[in-house]
Amino acid sequence: MERQIIEHTLDPVYDSNSEILILGTMPSPKSRENGFYYGHPQNRFWRVLAQILSDKLPATNKEKRQFLLCHHIALWDVLKSCSIEGADDSSIKEPVPNDIASLLEKTNIRSIFTTGKKAYTLYNRYCRKNTGIDAVSLPSTSPANRRYYSDEDIIREYRLLLAYIR
């Protein structure tokens, strides 16, 4: 796959009542095409959240936004831009972080979670010093991560969010 410089095109999802922030690395090609986070049909993110929160699986982008806000969850990505091959986080070069600290000033966020080790590493390298909040690393819900985490394993790991959501 050819390396491309990608600019983040999706706005963060949040409101003043948001209490936790979930950060990915960068929107995948499929997410950019669909205009919303975790847009690949094989990605388990929305199914996992619906299951742990005992809520209906959101189908449309509007429903996904409402779902997040209803549960006081903000969603964004660590990076504003980078050079990447397809959706392969391990190929990221030239990372430029989003201004996570300015988002926090507009919310009640006190806890930050990352989806995957790369997002966690990048957050710690580029954002942690400005936010003052340690992130908790959760497994990636990407279809590429199926060989390491079954659906049951992912759900068990993501249940940790329940302790931070009212």
ABEGO torsion letter per residue (X at the ends): XBBBBBBBABBBBBBAABABBBBBABBBAAAAAAGBBGABAABAAAAAAAAAAGBBBBABAAAAAAAAAAAGBBBBBABABBBBBEABAAABBGBBBBBAAAAAAABABABBBBBEAAAAAAAAAAAAAAAGBBBBBBBBABAAAAAABBAAAAAAAAAAAAAABX
